[in-house]
């Protein structure tokens, strides 16, 4: 019984240790992720136009990752 528990514990620990050992993208896998179809923004011109419209309405510029906005006061 003791050998069974130790075997199960060893198997569980080895799976847990090897499960998190390979993080990140290898250099030879980056060519697939760099394709145009894999971009979050499929059309950069349309994204630029959408940003222009958004910031014109918001009366602020830049700070796309931060909260808040401008009141448009000069």
PQR file with spaces between the fields and no chain letter, atoms N, CA, C, O and H, PARSE charges and radii, in Angstrom:
ATOM       1  N    UNK     1       0.827   -1.199    0.000 -0.4000 1.5000
ATOM       2  CA   UNK     1       0.000    0.000    0.000 -0.0000 2.0000
ATOM       3  C    UNK     1       0.868    1.259    0.000  0.5500 1.7000
ATOM       4  O    UNK     1       0.575    2.243   -0.679 -0.5500 1.4000
ATOM       5  N    UNK     2       1.950    1.191    0.788 -0.4000 1.5000
ATOM       6  CA   UNK     2       2.841    2.347    0.875 -0.0000 2.0000
ATOM       7  C    UNK     2       3.523    2.614   -0.467  0.5500 1.7000
ATOM       8  O    UNK     2       3.730    3.770   -0.837 -0.5500 1.4000
ATOM       9  H    UNK     2       2.188    0.391    1.339  0.4000 1.0000
ATOM      10  N    UNK     3       3.870    1.563   -1.192 -0.4000 1.5000
ATOM      11  CA   UNK     3       4.508    1.747   -2.502 -0.0000 2.0000
ATOM      12  C    UNK     3       3.526    2.322   -3.508  0.5500 1.7000
ATOM      13  O    UNK     3       3.918    3.089   -4.388 -0.5500 1.4000
ATOM      14  H    UNK     3       3.702    0.624   -0.892  0.4000 1.0000
ATOM      15  N    UNK     4       2.271    1.963   -3.390 -0.4000 1.5000
ATOM      16  CA   UNK     4       1.250    2.511   -4.292 -0.0000 2.0000
ATOM      17  C    UNK     4       1.066    4.003   -4.055  0.5500 1.7000
ATOM      18  O    UNK     4       0.957    4.772   -5.010 -0.5500 1.4000
ATOM      19  H    UNK     4       1.953    1.340   -2.675  0.4000 1.0000
ATOM      20  N    UNK     5       1.031    4.416   -2.809 -0.4000 1.5000
ATOM      21  CA   UNK     5       0.883    5.835   -2.481 -0.0000 2.0000
ATOM      22  C    UNK     5       2.104    6.616   -2.947  0.5500 1.7000
ATOM      23  O    UNK     5       1.971    7.712   -3.493 -0.5500 1.4000
ATOM      24  H    UNK     5       1.120    3.791   -2.033  0.4000 1.0000
ATOM      25  N    UNK     6       3.287    6.061   -2.735 -0.4000 1.5000
ATOM      26  CA   UNK     6       4.493    6.767   -3.182 -0.0000 2.0000
ATOM      27  C    UNK     6       4.574    6.820   -4.706  0.5500 1.7000
ATOM      28  O    UNK     6       5.067    7.806   -5.254 -0.5500 1.4000
ATOM      29  H    UNK     6       3.395    5.171   -2.292  0.4000 1.0000
ATOM      30  N    UNK     7       4.107    5.797   -5.398 -0.4000 1.5000
ATOM      31  CA   UNK     7       4.102    5.807   -6.862 -0.0000 2.0000
ATOM      32  C    UNK     7       3.124    6.849   -7.392  0.5500 1.7000
ATOM      33  O    UNK     7       3.434    7.561   -8.347 -0.5500 1.4000
ATOM      34  H    UNK     7       3.706    4.997   -4.953  0.4000 1.0000
ATOM      35  N    UNK     8       1.958    6.943   -6.786 -0.4000 1.5000
ATOM      36  CA   UNK     8       0.967    7.940   -7.195 -0.0000 2.0000
ATOM      37  C    UNK     8       1.478    9.341   -6.891  0.5500 1.7000
ATOM      38  O    UNK     8       1.293   10.254   -7.695 -0.5500 1.4000
ATOM      39  H    UNK     8       1.706    6.364   -6.010  0.4000 1.0000
ATOM      40  N    UNK     9       2.112    9.521   -5.751 -0.4000 1.5000
ATOM      41  CA   UNK     9       2.668   10.830   -5.401 -0.0000 2.0000
ATOM      42  C    UNK     9       3.785   11.215   -6.361  0.5500 1.7000
ATOM      43  O    UNK     9       3.861   12.366   -6.791 -0.5500 1.4000
ATOM      44  H    UNK     9       2.262    8.779   -5.097  0.4000 1.0000
ATOM      45  N    UNK    10       4.652   10.265   -6.701 -0.4000 1.5000
ATOM      46  CA   UNK    10       5.726   10.540   -7.652 -0.0000 2.0000
ATOM      47  C    UNK    10       5.157   10.894   -9.021  0.5500 1.7000
ATOM      48  O    UNK    10       5.633   11.832   -9.660 -0.5500 1.4000
ATOM      49  H    UNK    10       4.590    9.330   -6.352  0.4000 1.0000
ATOM      50  N    UNK    11       4.168   10.176   -9.471 -0.4000 1.5000
ATOM      51  CA   UNK    11       3.537   10.451  -10.763 -0.0000 2.0000
ATOM      52  C    UNK    11       2.864   11.818  -10.762  0.5500 1.7000
ATOM      53  O    UNK    11       2.979   12.559  -11.739 -0.5500 1.4000
ATOM      54  H    UNK    11       3.781    9.414   -8.952  0.4000 1.0000
ATOM      55  N    UNK    12       2.174   12.163   -9.701 -0.4000 1.5000
ATOM      56  CA   UNK    12       1.504   13.462   -9.598 -0.0000 2.0000
ATOM      57  C    UNK    12       2.512   14.605   -9.584  0.5500 1.7000
ATOM      58  O    UNK    12       2.317   15.614  -10.261 -0.5500 1.4000
ATOM      59  H    UNK    12       2.080   11.561   -8.907  0.4000 1.0000
ATOM      60  N    UNK    13       3.571   14.455   -8.828 -0.4000 1.5000
ATOM      61  CA   UNK    13       4.592   15.505   -8.758 -0.0000 2.0000
ATOM      62  C    UNK    13       5.304   15.654  -10.095  0.5500 1.7000
ATOM      63  O    UNK    13       5.573   16.774  -10.530 -0.5500 1.4000
ATOM      64  H    UNK    13       3.730   13.635   -8.278  0.4000 1.0000
ATOM      65  N    UNK    14       5.612   14.537  -10.752 -0.4000 1.5000
ATOM      66  CA   UNK    14       6.308   14.631  -12.039 -0.0000 2.0000
ATOM      67  C    UNK    14       5.427   15.274  -13.103  0.5500 1.7000
ATOM      68  O    UNK    14       5.937   16.022  -13.937 -0.5500 1.4000
ATOM      69  H    UNK    14       5.393   13.628  -10.399  0.4000 1.0000
ATOM      70  N    UNK    15       4.143   15.013  -13.103 -0.4000 1.5000
ATOM      71  CA   UNK    15       3.229   15.661  -14.057 -0.0000 2.0000
ATOM      72  C    UNK    15       3.112   17.145  -13.745  0.5500 1.7000
ATOM      73  O    UNK    15       3.096   17.966  -14.663 -0.5500 1.4000
ATOM      74  H    UNK    15       3.729   14.405  -12.426  0.4000 1.0000
ATOM      75  N    UNK    16       3.031   17.500  -12.483 -0.4000 1.5000
ATOM      76  CA   UNK    16       2.916   18.912  -12.104 -0.0000 2.0000
ATOM      77  C    UNK    16       4.175   19.690  -12.460  0.5500 1.7000
ATOM      78  O    UNK    16       4.086   20.839  -12.893 -0.5500 1.4000
ATOM      79  H    UNK    16       3.044   16.833  -11.737  0.4000 1.0000
ATOM      80  N    UNK    17       5.329   19.092  -12.287 -0.4000 1.5000
ATOM      81  CA   UNK    17       6.588   19.781  -12.579 -0.0000 2.0000
ATOM      82  C    UNK    17       6.783   19.949  -14.082  0.5500 1.7000
ATOM      83  O    UNK    17       7.201   21.015  -14.533 -0.5500 1.4000
ATOM      84  H    UNK    17       5.401   18.158  -11.936  0.4000 1.0000
ATOM      85  N    UNK    18       6.491   18.926  -14.852 -0.4000 1.5000
ATOM      86  CA   UNK    18       6.700   19.012  -16.303 -0.0000 2.0000
ATOM      87  C    UNK    18       5.582   19.752  -17.012  0.5500 1.7000
ATOM      88  O    UNK    18       5.755   20.154  -18.163 -0.5500 1.4000
ATOM      89  H    UNK    18       6.151   18.060  -14.485  0.4000 1.0000
ATOM      90  N    UNK    19       4.457   19.944  -16.374 -0.4000 1.5000
ATOM      91  CA   UNK    19       3.342   20.643  -17.015 -0.0000 2.0000
ATOM      92  C    UNK    19       3.600   22.119  -17.222  0.5500 1.7000
ATOM      93  O    UNK    19       3.043   22.709  -18.148 -0.5500 1.4000
ATOM      94  H    UNK    19       4.317   19.618  -15.439  0.4000 1.0000
ATOM      95  N    UNK    20       4.419   22.732  -16.397 -0.4000 1.5000
ATOM      96  CA   UNK    20       4.698   24.164  -16.490 -0.0000 2.0000
ATOM      97  C    UNK    20       6.116   24.455  -16.955  0.5500 1.7000
ATOM      98  O    UNK    20       6.587   25.584  -16.818 -0.5500 1.4000
ATOM      99  H    UNK    20       4.871   22.253  -15.645  0.4000 1.0000
ATOM     100  N    UNK    21       6.792   23.478  -17.491 -0.4000 1.5000
ATOM     101  CA   UNK    21       8.195   23.676  -17.830 -0.0000 2.0000
ATOM     102  C    UNK    21       8.404   24.391  -19.158  0.5500 1.7000
ATOM     103  O    UNK    21       9.466   24.977  -19.365 -0.5500 1.4000
ATOM     104  H    UNK    21       6.409   22.561  -17.602  0.4000 1.0000
ATOM     105  N    UNK    22       7.433   24.366  -20.061 -0.4000 1.5000
ATOM     106  CA   UNK    22       7.624   24.943  -21.391 -0.0000 2.0000
ATOM     107  C    UNK    22       6.695   26.141  -21.571  0.5500 1.7000
ATOM     108  O    UNK    22       5.570   25.998  -22.050 -0.5500 1.4000
ATOM     109  H    UNK    22       6.570   23.890  -19.892  0.4000 1.0000
ATOM     110  N    UNK    23       7.174   27.320  -21.185 -0.4000 1.5000
ATOM     111  CA   UNK    23       6.393   28.534  -21.334 -0.0000 2.0000
ATOM     112  C    UNK    23       7.005   29.393  -22.425  0.5500 1.7000
ATOM     113  O    UNK    23       8.226   29.422  -22.584 -0.5500 1.4000
ATOM     114  H    UNK    23       8.088   27.437  -20.796  0.4000 1.0000
ATOM     115  N    UNK    24       6.173   30.088  -23.171 -0.4000 1.5000
ATOM     116  CA   UNK    24       6.675   30.974  -24.213 -0.0000 2.0000
ATOM     117  C    UNK    24       6.680   30.320  -25.578  0.5500 1.7000
ATOM     118  O    UNK    24       6.395   29.132  -25.729 -0.5500 1.4000
ATOM     119  H    UNK    24       5.181   30.064  -23.042  0.4000 1.0000
ATOM     120  N    UNK    25       7.009   31.124  -26.556 -0.4000 1.5000
ATOM     121  CA   UNK    25       7.033   30.685  -27.940 -0.0000 2.0000
ATOM     122  C    UNK    25       8.484   30.503  -28.357  0.5500 1.7000
ATOM     123  O    UNK    25       9.324   31.371  -28.124 -0.5500 1.4000
ATOM     124  H    UNK    25       7.241   32.089  -26.433  0.4000 1.0000
ATOM     125  N    UNK    26       8.762   29.380  -28.967 -0.4000 1.5000
ATOM     126  CA   UNK    26      10.111   29.120  -29.457 -0.0000 2.0000
ATOM     127  C    UNK    26      10.378   29.968  -30.694  0.5500 1.7000
ATOM     128  O    UNK    26       9.437   30.338  -31.396 -0.5500 1.4000
ATOM     129  H    UNK    26       8.079   28.674  -29.157  0.4000 1.0000
ATOM     130  N    UNK    27      11.637   30.284  -30.976 -0.4000 1.5000
ATOM     131  CA   UNK    27      11.950   31.122  -32.149 -0.0000 2.0000
ATOM     132  C    UNK    27      11.460   30.534  -33.463  0.5500 1.7000
ATOM     133  O    UNK    27      11.083   31.287  -34.361 -0.5500 1.4000
ATOM     134  H    UNK    27      12.402   29.984  -30.406  0.4000 1.0000
ATOM     135  N    UNK    28      11.452   29.227  -33.605 -0.4000 1.5000
ATOM     136  CA   UNK    28      11.003   28.628  -34.855 -0.0000 2.0000
ATOM     137  C    UNK    28       9.482   28.578  -34.963  0.5500 1.7000
ATOM     138  O    UNK    28       8.958   28.261  -36.032 -0.5500 1.4000
ATOM     139  H    UNK    28      11.758   28.615  -32.876  0.4000 1.0000
ATOM     140  N    UNK    29       8.765   28.882  -33.893 -0.4000 1.5000
ATOM     141  CA   UNK    29       7.309   28.929  -33.938 -0.0000 2.0000
ATOM     142  C    UNK    29       6.779   30.338  -34.186  0.5500 1.7000
ATOM     143  O    UNK    29       5.578   30.512  -34.393 -0.5500 1.4000
ATOM     144  H    UNK    29       9.190   29.140  -33.025  0.4000 1.0000
ATOM     145  N    UNK    30       7.633   31.327  -34.171 -0.4000 1.5000
ATOM     146  CA   UNK    30       7.188   32.712  -34.312 -0.0000 2.0000
ATOM     147  C    UNK    30       6.776   33.052  -35.729  0.5500 1.7000
ATOM     148  O    UNK    30       6.031   34.012  -35.930 -0.5500 1.4000
ATOM     149  H    UNK    30       8.608   31.186  -34.003  0.4000 1.0000
ATOM     150  N    UNK    31       7.234   32.299  -36.724 -0.4000 1.5000
ATOM     151  CA   UNK    31       6.851   32.612  -38.092 -0.0000 2.0000
ATOM     152  C    UNK    31       5.360   32.419  -38.317  0.5500 1.7000
ATOM     153  O    UNK    31       4.756   33.145  -39.105 -0.5500 1.4000
ATOM     154  H    UNK    31       7.839   31.520  -36.561  0.4000 1.0000
ATOM     155  N    UNK    32       4.760   31.454  -37.639 -0.4000 1.5000
ATOM     156  CA   UNK    32       3.322   31.225  -37.776 -0.0000 2.0000
ATOM     157  C    UNK    32       2.542   32.360  -37.115  0.5500 1.7000
ATOM     158  O    UNK    32       1.529   32.811  -37.650 -0.5500 1.4000
ATOM     159  H    UNK    32       5.250   30.864  -36.998  0.4000 1.0000
ATOM     160  N    UNK    33       3.012   32.825  -35.951 -0.4000 1.5000
ATOM     161  CA   UNK    33       2.314   33.880  -35.229 -0.0000 2.0000
ATOM     162  C    UNK    33       2.508   35.249  -35.857  0.5500 1.7000
ATOM     163  O    UNK    33       1.736   36.164  -35.575 -0.5500 1.4000
ATOM     164  H    UNK    33       3.835   32.458  -35.517  0.4000 1.0000
ATOM     165  N    UNK    34       3.514   35.412  -36.698 -0.4000 1.5000
ATOM     166  CA   UNK    34       3.787   36.703  -37.314 -0.0000 2.0000
ATOM     167  C    UNK    34       3.006   36.911  -38.607  0.5500 1.7000
ATOM     168  O    UNK    34       3.170   37.944  -39.256 -0.5500 1.4000
ATOM     169  H    UNK    34       4.141   34.668  -36.927  0.4000 1.0000
ATOM     170  N    UNK    35       2.175   35.973  -38.992 -0.4000 1.5000
ATOM     171  CA   UNK    35       1.408   36.114  -40.229 -0.0000 2.0000
ATOM     172  C    UNK    35       0.313   37.157  -40.055  0.5500 1.7000
ATOM     173  O    UNK    35      -0.130   37.426  -38.938 -0.5500 1.4000
ATOM     174  H    UNK    35       2.041   35.134  -38.464  0.4000 1.0000
ATOM     175  N    UNK    36      -0.116   37.738  -41.161 -0.4000 1.5000
ATOM     176  CA   UNK    36      -1.129   38.795  -41.150 -0.0000 2.0000
ATOM     177  C    UNK    36      -2.451   38.299  -40.553  0.5500 1.7000
ATOM     178  O    UNK    36      -3.155   39.065  -39.896 -0.5500 1.4000
ATOM     179  H    UNK    36       0.245   37.520  -42.068  0.4000 1.0000
ATOM     180  N    UNK    37      -2.786   37.045  -40.771 -0.4000 1.5000
ATOM     181  CA   UNK    37      -4.057   36.510  -40.258 -0.0000 2.0000
ATOM     182  C    UNK    37      -4.071   36.414  -38.735  0.5500 1.7000
ATOM     183  O    UNK    37      -5.143   36.359  -38.132 -0.5500 1.4000
ATOM     184  H    UNK    37      -2.214   36.422  -41.305  0.4000 1.0000
ATOM     185  N    UNK    38      -2.907   36.393  -38.114 -0.4000 1.5000
ATOM     186  CA   UNK    38      -2.827   36.227  -36.668 -0.0000 2.0000
ATOM     187  C    UNK    38      -2.837   37.552  -35.911  0.5500 1.7000
ATOM     188  O    UNK    38      -2.824   37.546  -34.680 -0.5500 1.4000
ATOM     189  H    UNK    38      -2.037   36.438  -38.604  0.4000 1.0000
ATOM     190  N    UNK    39      -2.860   38.671  -36.600 -0.4000 1.5000
ATOM     191  CA   UNK    39      -2.874   39.974  -35.935 -0.0000 2.0000
ATOM     192  C    UNK    39      -4.212   40.219  -35.260  0.5500 1.7000
ATOM     193  O    UNK    39      -5.253   39.798  -35.765 -0.5500 1.4000
ATOM     194  H    UNK    39      -2.871   38.676  -37.600  0.4000 1.0000
ATOM     195  N    UNK    40      -4.189   40.897  -34.125 -0.4000 1.5000
ATOM     196  CA   UNK    40      -5.436   41.265  -33.465 -0.0000 2.0000
ATOM     197  C    UNK    40      -6.182   42.317  -34.271  0.5500 1.7000
ATOM     198  O    UNK    40      -7.413   42.331  -34.304 -0.5500 1.4000
ATOM     199  H    UNK    40      -3.343   41.239  -33.714  0.4000 1.0000
ATOM     200  N    UNK    41      -5.431   43.193  -34.915 -0.4000 1.5000
ATOM     201  CA   UNK    41      -6.017   44.230  -35.761 -0.0000 2.0000
ATOM     202  C    UNK    41      -5.750   43.829  -37.202  0.5500 1.7000
ATOM     203  O    UNK    41      -4.608   43.866  -37.661 -0.5500 1.4000
ATOM     204  H    UNK    41      -4.431   43.182  -34.888  0.4000 1.0000
ATOM     205  N    UNK    42      -6.804   43.445  -37.915 -0.4000 1.5000
ATOM     206  CA   UNK    42      -6.597   42.925  -39.262 -0.0000 2.0000
ATOM     207  C    UNK    42      -6.263   44.015  -40.265  0.5500 1.7000
ATOM     208  O    UNK    42      -5.529   43.762  -41.221 -0.5500 1.4000
ATOM     209  H    UNK    42      -7.731   43.415  -37.542  0.4000 1.0000
ATOM     210  N    UNK    43      -6.785   45.222  -40.072 -0.4000 1.5000
ATOM     211  CA   UNK    43      -6.535   46.304  -41.021 -0.0000 2.0000
ATOM     212  C    UNK    43      -5.994   47.509  -40.257  0.5500 1.7000
ATOM     213  O    UNK    43      -6.755   48.172  -39.552 -0.5500 1.4000
ATOM     214  H    UNK    43      -7.382   45.427  -39.295  0.4000 1.0000
ATOM     215  N    UNK    44      -4.708   47.811  -40.376 -0.4000 1.5000
ATOM     216  CA   UNK    44      -4.144   48.922  -39.602 -0.0000 2.0000
ATOM     217  C    UNK    44      -4.685   50.285  -40.019  0.5500 1.7000
ATOM     218  O    UNK    44      -4.750   51.196  -39.193 -0.5500 1.4000
ATOM     219  H    UNK    44      -4.089   47.272  -40.948  0.4000 1.0000
ATOM     220  N    UNK    45      -5.074   50.445  -41.279 -0.4000 1.5000
ATOM     221  CA   UNK    45      -5.632   51.729  -41.727 -0.0000 2.0000
ATOM     222  C    UNK    45      -6.994   51.959  -41.079  0.5500 1.7000
ATOM     223  O    UNK    45      -7.299   53.065  -40.632 -0.5500 1.4000
ATOM     224  H    UNK    45      -5.021   49.705  -41.950  0.4000 1.0000
ATOM     225  N    UNK    46      -7.803   50.917  -41.032 -0.4000 1.5000
ATOM     226  CA   UNK    46      -9.114   51.035  -40.384 -0.0000 2.0000
ATOM     227  C    UNK    46      -8.958   51.295  -38.887  0.5500 1.7000
ATOM     228  O    UNK    46      -9.723   52.068  -38.309 -0.5500 1.4000
ATOM     229  H    UNK    46      -7.556   50.019  -41.395  0.4000 1.0000
ATOM     230  N    UNK    47      -7.984   50.661  -38.264 -0.4000 1.5000
ATOM     231  CA   UNK    47      -7.731   50.895  -36.847 -0.0000 2.0000
ATOM     232  C    UNK    47      -7.303   52.338  -36.598  0.5500 1.7000
ATOM     233  O    UNK    47      -7.737   52.958  -35.627 -0.5500 1.4000
ATOM     234  H    UNK    47      -7.363   50.033  -38.734  0.4000 1.0000
ATOM     235  N    UNK    48      -6.455   52.871  -37.469 -0.4000 1.5000
ATOM     236  CA   UNK    48      -6.029   54.264  -37.338 -0.0000 2.0000
ATOM     237  C    UNK    48      -7.208   55.213  -37.498  0.5500 1.7000
ATOM     238  O    UNK    48      -7.313   56.200  -36.769 -0.5500 1.4000
ATOM     239  H    UNK    48      -6.102   52.368  -38.258  0.4000 1.0000
ATOM     240  N    UNK    49      -8.092   54.924  -38.440 -0.4000 1.5000
ATOM     241  CA   UNK    49      -9.288   55.750  -38.641 -0.0000 2.0000
ATOM     242  C    UNK    49     -10.212   55.669  -37.428  0.5500 1.7000
ATOM     243  O    UNK    49     -10.754   56.684  -36.990 -0.5500 1.4000
ATOM     244  H    UNK    49      -8.007   54.123  -39.032  0.4000 1.0000
ATOM     245  N    UNK    50     -10.390   54.475  -36.889 -0.4000 1.5000
ATOM     246  CA   UNK    50     -11.231   54.325  -35.695 -0.0000 2.0000
ATOM     247  C    UNK    50     -10.646   55.076  -34.503  0.5500 1.7000
ATOM     248  O    UNK    50     -11.386   55.699  -33.742 -0.5500 1.4000
ATOM     249  H    UNK    50      -9.949   53.651  -37.245  0.4000 1.0000
ATOM     250  N    UNK    51      -9.317   55.023  -34.332 -0.4000 1.5000
ATOM     251  CA   UNK    51      -8.673   55.789  -33.260 -0.0000 2.0000
ATOM     252  C    UNK    51      -8.870   57.286  -33.465  0.5500 1.7000
ATOM     253  O    UNK    51      -9.119   58.016  -32.506 -0.5500 1.4000
ATOM     254  H    UNK    51      -8.715   54.517  -34.951  0.4000 1.0000
ATOM     255  N    UNK    52      -8.760   57.747  -34.706 -0.4000 1.5000
ATOM     256  CA   UNK    52      -8.942   59.170  -35.004 -0.0000 2.0000
ATOM     257  C    UNK    52     -10.364   59.615  -34.654  0.5500 1.7000
ATOM     258  O    UNK    52     -10.557   60.669  -34.049 -0.5500 1.4000
ATOM     259  H    UNK    52      -8.558   57.154  -35.485  0.4000 1.0000
ATOM     260  N    UNK    53     -11.342   58.822  -35.029 -0.4000 1.5000
ATOM     261  CA   UNK    53     -12.739   59.165  -34.734 -0.0000 2.0000
ATOM     262  C    UNK    53     -12.986   59.134  -33.226  0.5500 1.7000
ATOM     263  O    UNK    53     -13.638   60.028  -32.687 -0.5500 1.4000
ATOM     264  H    UNK    53     -11.185   57.965  -35.520  0.4000 1.0000
ATOM     265  N    UNK    54     -12.469   58.112  -32.544 -0.4000 1.5000
ATOM     266  CA   UNK    54     -12.687   57.997  -31.105 -0.0000 2.0000
ATOM     267  C    UNK    54     -12.082   59.178  -30.365  0.5500 1.7000
ATOM     268  O    UNK    54     -12.742   59.780  -29.518 -0.5500 1.4000
ATOM     269  H    UNK    54     -11.940   57.386  -32.982  0.4000 1.0000
ATOM     270  N    UNK    55     -10.831   59.518  -30.672 -0.4000 1.5000
ATOM     271  CA   UNK    55     -10.166   60.587  -29.938 -0.0000 2.0000
ATOM     272  C    UNK    55     -10.681   61.961  -30.353  0.5500 1.7000
ATOM     273  O    UNK    55     -10.549   62.917  -29.589 -0.5500 1.4000
ATOM     274  H    UNK    55     -10.294   59.029  -31.359  0.4000 1.0000
ATOM     275  N    UNK    56     -11.265   62.084  -31.546 -0.4000 1.5000
ATOM     276  CA   UNK    56     -11.900   63.350  -31.915 -0.0000 2.0000
ATOM     277  C    UNK    56     -13.163   63.560  -31.091  0.5500 1.7000
ATOM     278  O    UNK    56     -13.446   64.674  -30.650 -0.5500 1.4000
ATOM     279  H    UNK    56     -11.372   61.308  -32.167  0.4000 1.0000
ATOM     280  N    UNK    57     -13.918   62.491  -30.885 -0.4000 1.5000
ATOM     281  CA   UNK    57     -15.126   62.590  -30.064 -0.0000 2.0000
ATOM     282  C    UNK    57     -14.781   62.755  -28.591  0.5500 1.7000
ATOM     283  O    UNK    57     -15.492   63.446  -27.862 -0.5500 1.4000
ATOM     284  H    UNK    57     -13.688   61.586  -31.243  0.4000 1.0000
ATOM     285  N    UNK    58     -13.708   62.134  -28.152 -0.4000 1.5000
ATOM     286  CA   UNK    58     -13.325   62.153  -26.745 -0.0000 2.0000
ATOM     287  C    UNK    58     -12.583   63.430  -26.373  0.5500 1.7000
ATOM     288  O    UNK    58     -12.463   63.751  -25.191 -0.5500 1.4000
ATOM     289  H    UNK    58     -13.130   61.572  -28.745  0.4000 1.0000
ATOM     290  N    UNK    59     -12.089   64.154  -27.358 -0.4000 1.5000
ATOM     291  CA   UNK    59     -11.346   65.399  -27.166 -0.0000 2.0000
ATOM     292  C    UNK    59     -10.056   65.169  -26.394  0.5500 1.7000
ATOM     293  O    UNK    59      -9.619   66.017  -25.616 -0.5500 1.4000
ATOM     294  H    UNK    59     -12.186   63.893  -28.318  0.4000 1.0000
ATOM     295  N    UNK    60      -9.471   64.035  -26.617 -0.4000 1.5000
ATOM     296  CA   UNK    60      -8.184   63.723  -26.001 -0.0000 2.0000
ATOM     297  C    UNK    60      -7.330   62.997  -27.022  0.5500 1.7000
ATOM     298  O    UNK    60      -7.832   62.532  -28.046 -0.5500 1.4000
ATOM     299  H    UNK    60      -9.826   63.346  -27.249  0.4000 1.0000
ATOM     300  N    UNK    61      -6.055   62.901  -26.747 -0.4000 1.5000
ATOM     301  CA   UNK    61      -5.191   62.166  -27.660 -0.0000 2.0000
ATOM     302  C    UNK    61      -4.223   61.327  -26.856  0.5500 1.7000
ATOM     303  O    UNK    61      -3.821   61.700  -25.754 -0.5500 1.4000
ATOM     304  H    UNK    61      -5.647   63.279  -25.915  0.4000 1.0000
ATOM     305  N    UNK    62      -3.855   60.193  -27.418 -0.4000 1.5000
ATOM     306  CA   UNK    62      -2.922   59.293  -26.753 -0.0000 2.0000
ATOM     307  C    UNK    62      -3.548   58.612  -25.557  0.5500 1.7000
ATOM     308  O    UNK    62      -4.747   58.747  -25.314 -0.5500 1.4000
ATOM     309  H    UNK    62      -4.181   59.890  -28.314  0.4000 1.0000
ATOM     310  N    UNK    63      -2.748   57.890  -24.819 -0.4000 1.5000
ATOM     311  CA   UNK    63      -3.233   57.231  -23.611 -0.0000 2.0000
ATOM     312  C    UNK    63      -4.278   56.187  -23.883  0.5500 1.7000
ATOM     313  O    UNK    63      -5.276   56.113  -23.166 -0.5500 1.4000
ATOM     314  H    UNK    63      -1.774   57.780  -25.017  0.4000 1.0000
ATOM     315  N    UNK    64      -4.079   55.376  -24.898 -0.4000 1.5000
ATOM     316  CA   UNK    64      -5.090   54.393  -25.259 -0.0000 2.0000
ATOM     317  C    UNK    64      -5.266   53.324  -24.193  0.5500 1.7000
ATOM     318  O    UNK    64      -6.329   52.709  -24.110 -0.5500 1.4000
ATOM     319  H    UNK    64      -3.269   55.436  -25.481  0.4000 1.0000
ATOM     320  N    UNK    65      -4.257   53.094  -23.385 -0.4000 1.5000
ATOM     321  CA   UNK    65      -4.354   52.063  -22.372 -0.0000 2.0000
ATOM     322  C    UNK    65      -4.753   52.577  -21.005  0.5500 1.7000
ATOM     323  O    UNK    65      -4.815   51.794  -20.057 -0.5500 1.4000
ATOM     324  H    UNK    65      -3.393   53.593  -23.452  0.4000 1.0000
ATOM     325  N    UNK    66      -5.025   53.857  -20.870 -0.4000 1.5000
ATOM     326  CA   UNK    66      -5.330   54.436  -19.570 -0.0000 2.0000
ATOM     327  C    UNK    66      -6.766   54.930  -19.537  0.5500 1.7000
ATOM     328  O    UNK    66      -7.329   55.302  -20.566 -0.5500 1.4000
ATOM     329  H    UNK    66      -4.974   54.493  -21.640  0.4000 1.0000
ATOM     330  N    UNK    67      -7.347   54.931  -18.364 -0.4000 1.5000
ATOM     331  CA   UNK    67      -8.705   55.416  -18.202 -0.0000 2.0000
ATOM     332  C    UNK    67      -8.767   56.928  -18.177  0.5500 1.7000
ATOM     333  O    UNK    67      -7.745   57.605  -18.059 -0.5500 1.4000
ATOM     334  H    UNK    67      -6.890   54.629  -17.527  0.4000 1.0000
ATOM     335  N    UNK    68      -9.940   57.434  -18.287 -0.4000 1.5000
ATOM     336  CA   UNK    68     -10.128   58.884  -18.259 -0.0000 2.0000
ATOM     337  C    UNK    68     -10.204   59.470  -19.652  0.5500 1.7000
ATOM     338  O    UNK    68      -9.992   58.765  -20.638 -0.5500 1.4000
ATOM     339  H    UNK    68     -10.770   56.884  -18.383  0.4000 1.0000
ATOM     340  N    UNK    69     -10.498   60.730  -19.737 -0.4000 1.5000
ATOM     341  CA   UNK    69     -10.598   61.397  -21.029 -0.0000 2.0000
ATOM     342  C    UNK    69     -10.483   62.882  -20.847  0.5500 1.7000
ATOM     343  O    UNK    69     -10.311   63.379  -19.733 -0.5500 1.4000
ATOM     344  H    UNK    69     -10.670   61.303  -18.936  0.4000 1.0000
ATOM     345  N    UNK    70     -10.578   63.583  -21.944 -0.4000 1.5000
ATOM     346  CA   UNK    70     -10.460   65.032  -21.893 -0.0000 2.0000
ATOM     347  C    UNK    70     -11.811   65.697  -22.019  0.5500 1.7000
ATOM     348  O    UNK    70     -12.748   65.119  -22.571 -0.5500 1.4000
ATOM     349  H    UNK    70     -10.717   63.180  -22.848  0.4000 1.0000
ATOM     350  N    UNK    71     -11.915   66.919  -21.504 -0.4000 1.5000
ATOM     351  CA   UNK    71     -13.171   67.650  -21.599 -0.0000 2.0000
ATOM     352  C    UNK    71     -13.203   68.515  -22.849  0.5500 1.7000
ATOM     353  O    UNK    71     -14.254   69.047  -23.205 -0.5500 1.4000
ATOM     354  H    UNK    71     -11.154   67.388  -21.056  0.4000 1.0000
ATOM     355  N    UNK    72     -12.074   68.662  -23.514 -0.4000 1.5000
ATOM     356  CA   UNK    72     -12.016   69.490  -24.707 -0.0000 2.0000
ATOM     357  C    UNK    72     -11.721   70.947  -24.408  0.5500 1.7000
ATOM     358  O    UNK    72     -11.731   71.770  -25.323 -0.5500 1.4000
ATOM     359  H    UNK    72     -11.219   68.230  -23.224  0.4000 1.0000
ATOM     360  N    UNK    73     -11.457   71.293  -23.152 -0.4000 1.5000
ATOM     361  CA   UNK    73     -11.161   72.678  -22.792 -0.0000 2.0000
ATOM     362  C    UNK    73      -9.748   73.039  -23.223  0.5500 1.7000
ATOM     363  O    UNK    73      -8.834   72.219  -23.132 -0.5500 1.4000
ATOM     364  H    UNK    73     -11.449   70.624  -22.408  0.4000 1.0000
ATOM     365  N    UNK    74      -9.574   74.263  -23.690 -0.4000 1.5000
ATOM     366  CA   UNK    74      -8.235   74.721  -24.076 -0.0000 2.0000
ATOM     367  C    UNK    74      -7.701   75.671  -23.033  0.5500 1.7000
ATOM     368  O    UNK    74      -6.585   76.173  -23.168 -0.5500 1.4000
ATOM     369  H    UNK    74     -10.316   74.929  -23.764  0.4000 1.0000
